[in-house]
Amino acid sequence: MESESDNNNYSVRLSIIYNLDGIRTHVKCKRDIMLKEVLLAFCERKQIDYKDISFFYDGKRLPVRKTPLQLGMKDDDTIEAFRPVHGGGGGRRQ
């Protein structure tokens, strides 16, 4: 039987904040799971297309094929999810 400290070493609590609504979503995942799986589930829950979102951790693009363990993630670390805003350049005036 696993003790609580063993379980805490096996999983990590992360939060993902989405730039369009500012809502922080808390997730708990295994330290050895590929982050892409966690982010796909996040996008499905938010009903957004994974391909339209850029994810950042510690100010850098998140390598989604890595695991929290490989990135040294700790409980309460934050992943930022951004949907790029296109446009705003106006049109050509004549």
N, C-alpha and C positions, 0 to 999 in steps of 0.2 A: 504494500500500500504506500502511495506517495504522500510525503508530508506536504504541508502548505508551502514551505520554502522550496521544495523540489518543484512543485507546481509553478511557483512564481519564477523559477529559473527556466522553466520550459515554455512559458508564455510571456507576452509583453502587452501592455495596454497602451494603445496609441490613440491620438485624436487626429481627425482629418477636418480641416476647415475649408469650406467651399466659398470662393470669392464672390459669387453672385448673390448668395443669400446670407453669408456670414455665420451660418449655423455650424457649430462644432459637433461632429459625429464621433462618438467614442467606439473603438473597436478593440477586441482582445483577440490575439492570434498567436499561433505557435511561433517561436523564434526562428524556426528553420523552414517556414513556409515562404515561397516566392511571393514577394510583395504584389506582383501583378494580380494574383488570385484575390488578395484582400481588396485591391483597388477596383477590380472588376465587380466584386460584390457591392462595394460602396456605390459605384455608378449605377448598378442595377437598382439598388435601394432608392437612390435619388432620381431614378428615371432619366439619366443623362447618358449620352453616348461616350464610351470610354475614349474613343479616338479623338474626340473634341476637347479633351481635358489634358492639361500639362500638370504634372505633380512635382513638387519641390520639397526638399528636406534640407535644413540648415542653409537655405539660400541657394542651393544648387539643384539642378534637375535630378530627380530621383531615378536611380538605376533600378527599374522595376523588375529586372530579372535577378536581383540580389535578394537576400533575406534580411530580416531585422538583425539577426545575429552577425551577419557579414558586415553590416553597416554600423554595428555597435549601438543600436537603438535601445533606449531605456524606457521604462514606464513613463507615461505622460509626455513623451516626445510628440511633436506636431508635424503632420504632413500638410502642405498647402496645396489645394486643388484649384487651378485657374482655368477658366474658359476664356480664351483670347477674345478680345473685343475688336471686331473688324470695322472698318469704315471710319467715318468722322472727318474724312478728308474733303468732303463736299464734292461738288461736281465742277466741271469746267465752266466758268462764267464767260459769257460773251457780251 
